Amino acid sequence: MNLKTIIVDDEKHSRETLKNLVTEFCNDVEVTMTASNIMEAISAIRAHRPDLVFLDIELQSGTGFDILDQLEDVHFEVIFTTAFEQYALKAVKFSSLDYLLKPIDLDELQKALEKAKKAKDKKSYSKQLETLIYNLKQPQPSNHRICLATVDGYEFINVEEIIYCKAEGSYTTFKLTNGPSLLVSKHLKEYENLLNEQHFMRVHNSYLINLNEVRKYVKADGGYILMNNGETVSISRSKKEDFFKIMKFT
């Protein structure tokens, strides 16, 4: 059965390029409609009830997020498209949703479509979209929620609940103020980039800490950080000066 798809993009060239890529190189995917603005997109989605929507983040009439916010029921998968690495894209990453950077790479497109075809947990997906919309409405980054993909499924965590993140090879462990630790199959570097505006700091190759959860800095044994939960965290010599400045330690 074909995956019914709608492409939303305000640039005609981008719409046609993506439609051609999907039509020529992606099996079992049918582009049933394209739209160039918010009203066209909402009308097309309601009329055709697609399985998937390619949604451009930046539209002349608003954003792709506005479309999701105005729909009564988001019953389809979404693959966001954008030409820019920016705040809006960071919001997508917080929700662990798929996106493609323009110009769209065929290999990345095919991977995203395969993932969309295999998606089964509609409840979790709906919550990912809810998390996205929620974060976009928050004036303070510290109020954001983050979606973490674990071996058991998706976990939705308030950023302020994270005490620290610890590198475990190609995985990352999240230590939380409430509940058990979570092991996530992404590198710590990815979360460093994601949380750098939420008052987090990479203080060591192995540790990304929530600075709001720091109890004190201890000078003994070469220096280490004591967190509010009583655990200690190593700090690299090269990170101490920046850490002291941020924390206003002397």
N, C-alpha and C positions, 0 to 999 in steps of 0.2 A: 504494500500500500504506500502510495506517495505521501511525502510530508508536504502538506499544503503550506505555502510560504508567502508572506507579504514583505516587500522591501519598502522601508520608509527612509527617504533621503531627499533633502531639498535641492540637491544638484543633479540635474538630468544625466550628466555624464557618469556620475557615481552610480546612479540607479541602473543605468543600462549596462555598465561594466560588470556590476555584481550579478545582474540578471543573466548576462551572457556566461559568466563563469559558472554559475549554478546550473544553468541549462545544459552547457556543453560538458562539464566535468564532474557533476555531482549526481550520482544515481539516486533514484527514488525520491527526488525532491522536485516539486512543481511550484513555480512562481505564479500564483493566481492573480496577484494585483501589485501595483506599486503606488506609492503616495508621496507627495512632495511637501505636505504640511500637516499640522496637528489635526485639523478638521477632516481632511481627506483620510488620514490614517485611522482615526476613530471610526469613521463611517465604514471604511473597508474592513476593519477588524470585526465590527458588529455584523456586517453583511456576510462575510465569508468564513468567520470563525476559523482562523488558521491554526495550524499546529505549531508554527514558528513565525516569529517576526524579526527581521533584521532592522534594528532601530538605531538610526543616527542620533548621537547624543546632542549635537548642536544643530538646531533648525532655525531658520529665519523667523519663524512664528513662535519660537520658544525652545523647549528641549524635549528630547525623547521621554524624559522622566515625567513631563507634564501629561503625556499621553497615558502612561500607566496610571497616573494619579486620577485621571478623569474617567477611567473605565470602571464599571461596576464589578467586573469579574475578569481577572487576568488568567485565562484558561490555556495559555500557550507558552511555549518556550521563547526566550528572548536572547538574541546575540546582538550586543551593542557594537556599533561601528563608530569610529572617530579618527580624525586626523591629528588629534592633539593629546599629549600626555599632560593631564591637568587635574585640578581638583575633582571634577565630575567623574573622571576615570578612576580616581582613587576611591570614590564612593562605590563604584562597581566592584572594585577589588575587595573592599571591605565585606561585600556580600557574597564573594566567591562566585560571581556570575561571569559568563563568557563575554569576551569582547574581541574585536578585530581592529587592528590599526590600519588606516589607509596609507598608501595603496595596499589593497588586500592581497595577501599572499595566498596562492591556491592551496598549498599544503596546509596552512593554518585554517583556511576555510573548510577544507574537507575534514580535518580533525574536529572542528567545532560542530559540524553537521553530524558526524558520527556520534559524538557525545550527546547531542540533542535527540537523536533517534533512540538512544539507549536509556534516556532518562525515564525513571519509573516512579520515583518518590515525589508525587505532586504536592503533598503536604509540605515537605521540606522546601521545595522550590518556591511555593507560594510564600513561605516565611522568608526566604532569601530576598524576594522582591519587596516584601513588607519592610525588611531591614534596610534595604536601599532607600526606599521612600522616607522611612523614619529618619535615617541619618541626614538626608538632604534637608530636612526641616529643622535640624538641631542647630542652634546658633553657636554652641560650644562644642569643639571636637571631643572634649572629655566625656560628653554625653553619648557618644557614638556606640553602636553595637558592632561586633565583628562576627562573621560566620567562619567557623573553623571546621575543615573537613577532616574527620578522624576515621579510623578503621570501622567504627560502628555507625557512621553517618555524619550528619551536620550538627554542630553545637553552636548555639547563638549566645554570645557572651557580651556583657557590658564591658567596655574598655577599662573602666575604673576598677573592675574586679580582678584585673591581671596584676600580679605582684612582679613577676619577671618571666621572661622567655629564655630558655636555655637551648643552645645548639646541641643536637644529638646526631652528628654526621649530616645526612641529608634530611633529617627530621628536626622538629622543634618541639620542646616540651613547654607547655603553658602552666605555670604555677598560679593558682587562683586563690582569692580570699575566701571563697566558698566552694565546697565540692572538691572532687579529686583533680589531680593534674591531668592534662590532656596532651596526647602525643599527636602531632599534626605532620603530614608528609610534605612539608615545604621547608626550604632553607631559612635560617634565621635572618639572612640578609633581606629576604622579601618582606619580613615583618618589620625590620628596621626601617625600610623605606616607607612602609605603610603607617607606622606609628610615630614617625618623627615629629609630627605636629601635635601629638597627644601627650606631651611632656614625658616621653620615654627617651632613654639614652643608651647607646651601646657602650658599656663601660669595660668590656672585655671581649675577646674573640668568641667566648662562649655565652655571654650574658647581655641581654637587652632588658633594662629594668624600668619599672614605673617609678619615676622620681617622687611621686606623691606617696609612695610606700616605703621610702627611706626613713629609718629611725635615726641613724647616726653613722658617722664615719669613725672607724677605730684605727688609730695610728700603729698599734702593736702589730708585730709579725709582718712588717712591710706594708701594712695598710689594707683594710678591707671594709666593705659596706655591710652594715647590719640592717636588715629589712624589718618591717613592722611585725612580720610573723615569726621573728626570732632566727630566721635563717641568715647565713652570711654569704656574701657574693664577692668574688675576686674583682679587683679593678686593675687595669693595665697602667703602668707608669705613664704612658703617653696620654692617657685619658684623665689623669688626676687634675690637671690644671683647669680643663674645661668643666669637669665635674664640680670642683670647688667654686668656680665662677657662677655656675647655674644655681648651686645650692647655697651660695653666699657663705661658704665655710671659710675659715682663716687657717 
